[in-house]
Amino acid sequence: MCHNLTCDFTYILPEGQITAFTYTDATKLLVITGTNLPSVIANISSVEYAFTSCTVDESTLSDTNIECTLIKEPTCGDHKPIVTSLGIVPYADDVTDETILCTVSGAQPNTDMNLLGGDNITISGQYLPHNLVTSTV
């Protein structure tokens, strides 16, 4: 609340804690375990993993468990899930990132390229970033 250019703010400590998580690539299932997690879907703003949104399975929610399915492939890199519920739910100290490796399966064209550059190359593979439109290399 603000009065005469002086504001008072109350900091609310985040609730809950993520203590572990698993991601299964074949099913795109992310399972998050913890303590005092948001157990009502209305209290979860979003769940993301590896720059990908996750659809929460409401039937799995409890104060110790959240299960969701990624809506597309994850992006390569080192990642932890991000659960947003009145702020980002913090991690226990021993929760570490999981590494997802990029796989490049091809690059086109691969012959008759200009020695001075300026060619457009399309790189294909798995777990590459979703939002890359162009990049100069």
matplotlib code that plots the C-alpha trace (Angstrom):
import matplotlib.pyplot as plt

x = [0.0, 1.4, 0.9, 2.6, 5.3, 6.1, 5.1, 4.9, 5.2, 4.8, 7.0, 5.3, 7.7, 7.1, 5.3, 6.4, 9.6, 10.5, 12.6, 13.0, 11.8, 11.9, 11.3, 10.5, 11.2, 9.1, 5.9, 7.0, 5.9, 7.3, 6.8, 7.6, 7.8, 8.1, 6.5, 3.6, 3.2, 0.1, -2.6, -5.4, -5.1, -6.4, -3.3, -0.9, -0.1, 2.2, 4.6, 7.5, 10.5, 13.3, 11.6, 8.4, 5.0, 3.5, -0.2, -0.9, -2.9, -5.3, -6.0, -2.3, -2.2, -1.3, 0.8, 3.7, 3.2, 2.5, 2.5, 2.2, 2.9, 5.1, 3.2, 6.3, 9.8, 12.1, 15.0, 18.5, 20.5, 20.6, 17.1, 14.9, 11.1, 9.6, 6.4, 4.7, 2.2, 2.1, 5.8, 8.3, 8.3, 11.9, 14.1, 15.7, 19.4, 20.2, 17.9, 20.2, 19.6, 19.0, 20.9, 19.1, 21.5, 20.9, 21.1, 21.9, 20.8, 21.6, 22.4, 21.3, 22.8, 26.1, 27.8, 28.3, 28.4, 29.7, 33.2, 32.4, 29.4, 25.8, 24.3, 21.2, 21.7, 18.9, 20.0, 17.7, 17.8, 16.2, 15.8, 16.9, 15.6, 11.9, 12.0, 15.1, 14.0, 17.4, 20.9, 24.1, 27.1]
y = [0.0, 3.5, 6.7, 10.0, 8.4, 5.8, 2.2, -0.7, -4.2, -7.5, -10.3, -13.6, -16.6, -19.2, -22.3, -25.8, -27.3, -29.5, -32.4, -34.5, -34.9, -37.4, -37.0, -39.9, -39.0, -41.8, -40.5, -36.8, -37.4, -35.1, -36.2, -33.7, -34.7, -32.5, -31.1, -28.7, -28.5, -26.8, -29.6, -27.7, -27.0, -23.4, -22.7, -23.6, -20.8, -22.9, -25.9, -25.8, -28.0, -27.4, -24.4, -26.4, -26.0, -28.9, -30.0, -31.0, -34.2, -32.9, -36.4, -36.8, -33.6, -33.9, -31.9, -34.2, -35.0, -33.2, -35.1, -33.4, -34.1, -31.8, -30.3, -30.7, -31.9, -30.4, -28.2, -29.4, -28.1, -28.5, -28.1, -28.3, -28.0, -24.6, -24.7, -21.3, -20.8, -17.4, -17.3, -20.0, -23.1, -23.4, -26.6, -28.6, -28.1, -31.5, -31.2, -31.0, -30.2, -33.0, -32.8, -33.2, -33.6, -32.1, -34.5, -33.2, -35.6, -33.4, -30.1, -28.9, -27.9, -29.7, -29.1, -26.2, -23.6, -20.0, -19.7, -16.1, -17.2, -16.0, -19.5, -20.5, -23.9, -25.9, -28.0, -30.9, -33.0, -33.6, -31.4, -28.3, -24.9, -24.3, -20.6, -20.1, -18.3, -17.4, -17.3, -16.0, -18.3]
z = [0.0, -0.9, 1.0, 0.0, -2.1, 0.5, -0.2, 2.1, 0.5, 2.1, 0.8, 0.7, 0.9, -1.8, -0.7, -1.5, -2.7, -5.6, -4.3, -7.4, -11.0, -13.8, -17.5, -19.9, -23.5, -25.0, -23.4, -22.8, -19.2, -16.6, -12.9, -10.2, -6.6, -3.6, -0.4, -0.1, -3.9, -5.4, -5.3, -7.1, -10.8, -10.3, -8.1, -10.9, -13.4, -15.5, -15.7, -18.1, -18.8, -21.3, -22.9, -23.4, -21.8, -20.0, -19.8, -16.2, -15.5, -12.9, -11.6, -10.5, -8.4, -4.7, -2.3, -3.1, -6.9, -10.2, -13.5, -16.9, -20.6, -22.7, -25.6, -27.9, -27.8, -25.1, -26.2, -25.6, -22.7, -18.9, -17.4, -14.3, -14.4, -13.6, -11.6, -11.3, -8.5, -7.0, -8.0, -8.9, -6.6, -5.3, -5.5, -2.7, -2.6, -4.1, -7.2, -10.3, -13.9, -16.4, -19.6, -22.9, -25.9, -29.3, -32.3, -35.7, -38.5, -41.5, -43.1, -46.5, -48.8, -48.1, -51.5, -54.0, -51.3, -51.8, -50.3, -49.4, -47.3, -47.6, -48.2, -46.2, -44.5, -43.0, -40.1, -39.1, -35.9, -32.6, -29.5, -31.4, -30.2, -31.3, -31.8, -34.0, -37.1, -38.5, -37.2, -38.7, -38.3]

ax = plt.figure().add_subplot(projection="3d")
ax.plot(x, y, z, "-o")
ax.set_aspect("equal")
plt.show()
